[in-house]
Amino acid sequence: MSQQLTSLGSISAISLFVEDVPAAKAFYEDVFGVETVFEDDTSACVRFDGLFVNLVSVSSAEELVDVVEPARR
């Protein structure tokens, strides 16, 4: 039995894979006024109150995430 998520209040961090980390970081800073709390060559992390958004270069995806074929229904 699956449980439905009714609140995002318990989520504190998400990671988004982006093509251009500096452009994505600039977008979040300019549009939402968030601060960058971490940055390196392949990622940046911005903070929305209690939510951290990790902006990770797509080129890093293969070393961070195992790619698997989706399950059939």
Secondary structure, DSSP 8 states (H G I E B T S, - for coil): -------STT--EEEEEES-HHHHHHHHHHHH--EEEEE-SSEEEEEETTEEEEEEEGGGHHHHS--------
